[in-house]
């Protein structure tokens, strides 16, 4: 087999971005009507809507690059688990509110520098999507950072819950920062930012916020990877069963 084409590398990257937003958007939407306060309920519903909006932009472009006539809806609702390329972090269960906030914070701290780099992409289509998405992602990062700091440096109860969430989720940040040969090739021609730049910005923001929150990142330990080649946790199947049910049960259904 020959090496993947530049278009195949780009499509795989676009799926990575779109799928990550889609699965996290679905997870966050599960809090609608269940958040601990009305303000949080509304804020999290808005974050979920933003992420689903980003999903449509990335998956529409992925379908265009693929050239097989698949729409964003087709890519979202008609792929099996092994076809999804999202980072593992976003498919993990919500857990308590602290766990959800920590997951959002770790994702946002990666998402924003990634989008900022993509906003200067040599591919104008990619740059256009990123320039649209980064404005909302900046708000997500500001909110999740503020809440992690306030709860981490809050009561003994809130601190303990945030530290437990950090300990639980930290092993999945390695998958978040992973790149493959295809993405490295795209970075070499300026389509995507270089991995070291995004990882450096992520670490700087996370380390600063955790210090202010009096939280401590775990020492070296397990490293969970696999989202990029389609190797997921057991949770992805349950998400897709719920998210894709209507389209699978009634193919081609429209309102």
C-alpha positions as CSV (number, residue, x, y, z in Angstrom):
1,X,0.0,0.0,0.0
2,X,1.2,3.5,-0.8
3,X,1.3,6.4,1.6
4,X,-1.9,8.3,2.3
5,X,-2.6,11.2,0.0
6,X,-2.6,14.8,1.3
7,X,-6.4,14.8,1.0
8,X,-6.6,11.6,3.1
9,X,-4.4,13.2,5.8
10,X,-6.5,16.3,5.8
11,X,-9.8,14.4,5.9
12,X,-8.5,12.3,8.9
13,X,-7.6,15.5,10.7
14,X,-10.9,17.2,10.0
15,X,-12.7,14.1,11.4
16,X,-10.5,14.3,14.5
17,X,-11.6,17.9,15.1
18,X,-15.3,17.4,14.2
19,X,-15.7,14.1,16.0
20,X,-14.1,15.5,19.2
21,X,-16.5,18.4,19.2
22,X,-19.5,16.2,18.4
23,X,-18.9,13.6,21.2
24,X,-18.1,16.3,23.8
25,X,-21.1,18.3,22.7
26,X,-23.3,15.2,23.2
27,X,-21.7,14.6,26.6
28,X,-22.2,18.2,27.8
29,X,-25.8,18.2,26.6
30,X,-26.5,15.3,29.0
31,X,-26.4,18.0,31.8
32,X,-29.3,19.9,30.3
33,X,-31.9,20.1,33.1
34,X,-29.6,18.4,35.6
35,X,-26.9,21.0,36.4
36,X,-26.5,22.1,40.0
37,X,-27.8,25.7,39.3
38,X,-29.9,27.3,36.6
39,X,-27.0,29.5,35.5
40,X,-24.8,26.4,35.0
41,X,-27.6,24.6,33.2
42,X,-27.9,27.4,30.7
43,X,-24.2,27.8,30.3
44,X,-23.5,24.2,29.6
45,X,-26.4,23.9,27.1
46,X,-24.8,26.8,25.3
47,X,-21.4,25.2,25.3
48,X,-22.9,22.0,23.9
49,X,-24.7,24.0,21.1
50,X,-21.4,25.8,20.3
51,X,-19.6,22.5,20.0
52,X,-22.3,20.9,17.8
53,X,-22.0,24.1,15.6
54,X,-18.3,23.5,15.3
55,X,-18.9,19.9,14.5
56,X,-21.1,20.8,11.5
57,X,-18.4,23.1,10.1
58,X,-15.6,20.5,10.4
59,X,-17.6,17.5,9.2
60,X,-19.0,19.5,6.2
61,X,-15.4,20.2,5.2
62,X,-14.4,16.6,5.8
63,X,-17.1,15.4,3.5
64,X,-16.1,18.0,0.9
65,X,-12.4,16.9,1.0
66,X,-13.4,13.2,0.9
67,X,-15.4,13.8,-2.3
68,X,-17.7,10.8,-1.8
69,X,-20.9,12.8,-1.4
70,X,-21.3,12.3,2.4
71,X,-22.8,15.1,4.3
72,X,-22.0,16.2,7.9
73,X,-25.2,14.4,9.0
74,X,-24.0,11.2,7.2
75,X,-20.6,11.4,8.9
76,X,-22.2,12.0,12.3
77,X,-25.0,9.5,12.2
78,X,-23.9,6.7,9.8
79,X,-20.5,5.7,11.0
80,X,-19.7,2.9,13.4
81,X,-17.5,3.4,16.5
82,X,-14.4,2.3,14.7
83,X,-14.8,5.1,12.2
84,X,-14.8,7.9,14.8
85,X,-11.5,9.8,15.4
86,X,-12.3,11.8,18.5
87,X,-9.9,12.1,21.4
88,X,-10.6,9.6,24.1
89,X,-11.1,12.3,26.8
90,X,-14.4,13.5,25.4
91,X,-16.2,10.2,25.4
92,X,-15.6,9.5,29.2
93,X,-18.7,9.7,31.3
94,X,-19.7,13.0,32.9
95,X,-19.4,11.7,36.5
96,X,-20.1,14.5,39.0
97,X,-20.0,18.2,38.1
98,X,-16.4,18.5,39.1
99,X,-15.4,15.7,36.8
100,X,-17.3,17.3,33.9
101,X,-15.7,20.7,34.5
102,X,-12.2,19.2,34.7
103,X,-12.7,17.3,31.4
104,X,-14.0,20.5,29.8
105,X,-11.0,22.5,31.1
106,X,-8.4,20.0,29.9
107,X,-10.1,19.9,26.5
108,X,-10.5,23.7,26.2
109,X,-6.9,24.3,27.1
110,X,-6.0,22.2,24.0
111,X,-8.8,23.4,21.8
112,X,-8.0,27.1,21.9
113,X,-4.4,27.0,20.9
114,X,-5.2,24.4,18.3
115,X,-7.9,26.7,16.8
116,X,-5.6,29.7,17.0
117,X,-3.0,27.9,15.0
118,X,-5.5,26.6,12.5
119,X,-6.9,30.2,12.0
120,X,-3.5,30.9,10.3
121,X,-3.7,27.8,8.1
122,X,-2.4,27.8,4.6
123,X,-5.7,26.2,3.6
124,X,-8.2,29.0,3.6
125,X,-11.1,26.6,4.2
126,X,-9.5,25.3,7.4
127,X,-8.6,28.9,8.5
128,X,-12.2,30.0,7.9
129,X,-13.7,27.3,10.2
130,X,-11.1,27.9,12.9
131,X,-11.6,31.7,12.9
132,X,-15.3,31.1,13.4
133,X,-14.9,28.5,16.1
134,X,-12.1,30.1,18.2
135,X,-14.3,33.0,19.4
136,X,-16.6,30.6,21.2
137,X,-13.8,28.3,22.3
138,X,-12.1,31.3,24.0
139,X,-15.3,31.7,26.1
140,X,-15.4,28.0,27.0
141,X,-11.7,28.1,28.2
142,X,-12.3,31.3,30.2
143,X,-15.3,29.7,32.0
144,X,-13.8,26.3,32.6
145,X,-10.6,27.8,33.9
146,X,-12.4,30.1,36.3
147,X,-14.5,27.3,37.7
148,X,-11.6,24.9,38.1
149,X,-9.7,27.5,40.0
150,X,-12.6,28.5,42.2
151,X,-13.5,24.9,43.1
152,X,-10.0,23.7,43.4
153,X,-9.1,26.5,45.8
154,X,-12.5,26.3,47.5
155,X,-13.8,24.1,50.3
156,X,-12.2,20.8,51.3
157,X,-15.0,19.0,49.6
158,X,-14.7,20.9,46.3
159,X,-10.9,20.6,46.3
160,X,-11.1,16.9,46.9
161,X,-13.5,16.3,44.1
162,X,-11.5,18.4,41.6
163,X,-8.2,16.6,42.6
164,X,-10.0,13.2,42.1
165,X,-11.2,14.3,38.7
166,X,-7.8,15.5,37.7
167,X,-6.2,12.2,38.8
168,X,-8.9,10.2,36.9
169,X,-8.7,12.2,33.6
170,X,-5.0,13.0,33.4
171,X,-4.0,9.7,31.7
172,X,-6.2,10.6,28.7
173,X,-4.4,13.9,28.0
174,X,-1.7,12.0,26.3
175,X,-4.2,11.0,23.6
176,X,-5.3,14.6,23.4
177,X,-1.7,15.8,22.6
178,X,-0.9,12.9,20.2
179,X,-0.2,13.5,16.5
180,X,0.5,11.0,13.8
181,X,2.5,11.1,10.6
182,X,-0.4,12.5,8.6
183,X,-0.9,15.5,10.9
184,X,2.9,16.0,11.1
185,X,2.9,16.2,7.2
186,X,0.1,18.7,7.3
187,X,2.0,20.8,9.8
188,X,5.1,20.7,7.5
189,X,3.1,22.6,4.8
190,X,1.4,25.0,7.2
191,X,-2.1,23.5,7.1
192,X,-2.1,22.8,10.8
193,X,0.0,24.1,13.7
194,X,3.0,22.2,14.9
195,X,2.3,19.8,17.7
196,X,5.0,21.2,20.0
197,X,3.4,24.7,19.8
198,X,0.0,23.4,20.8
199,X,1.4,21.2,23.5
200,X,3.5,24.0,24.9
201,X,0.5,26.3,25.1
202,X,-1.6,23.6,26.7
203,X,1.0,22.9,29.3
204,X,1.5,26.5,30.1
205,X,-2.2,27.2,30.6
206,X,-2.9,24.0,32.5
207,X,0.1,24.3,34.9
208,X,-0.7,27.9,35.7
209,X,-4.3,27.3,36.4
210,X,-3.7,24.1,38.4
211,X,-1.2,26.0,40.6
212,X,-3.8,28.7,41.3
213,X,-6.4,26.0,42.0
214,X,-4.0,24.3,44.5
215,X,-4.3,21.1,42.4
216,X,-1.4,18.8,41.5
217,X,-1.1,16.9,38.2
218,X,-0.4,13.2,38.8
219,X,3.1,11.9,38.5
220,X,4.1,9.6,35.6
221,X,1.6,6.8,35.2
222,X,-0.8,5.2,32.7
223,X,-1.1,6.8,29.3
224,X,-4.3,6.1,27.4
225,X,-4.2,6.5,23.6
226,X,-6.1,5.2,20.7
227,X,-8.8,7.7,19.5
228,X,-6.9,8.7,16.3
229,X,-6.9,5.1,14.8
230,X,-10.4,4.5,16.0
231,X,-9.6,2.5,19.2
232,X,-12.0,3.8,21.8
233,X,-13.2,3.2,25.3
234,X,-16.3,1.1,25.9
235,X,-18.3,4.3,26.4
236,X,-18.3,5.3,22.7
237,X,-20.8,2.5,21.8
238,X,-23.4,3.8,24.4
239,X,-23.0,7.3,23.1
240,X,-23.5,6.3,19.5
241,X,-26.5,4.0,20.3
242,X,-28.3,7.0,21.8
243,X,-27.1,9.7,19.4
244,X,-27.6,7.7,16.2
245,X,-30.8,5.8,17.1
246,X,-33.3,7.8,15.1
247,X,-31.3,7.8,11.9
248,X,-30.5,4.1,12.2
249,X,-34.1,3.2,12.9
250,X,-35.6,5.4,10.2
251,X,-32.9,5.9,7.5
252,X,-33.2,9.1,5.7
253,X,-35.9,10.5,8.0
254,X,-36.4,14.3,7.8
255,X,-38.6,16.6,9.8
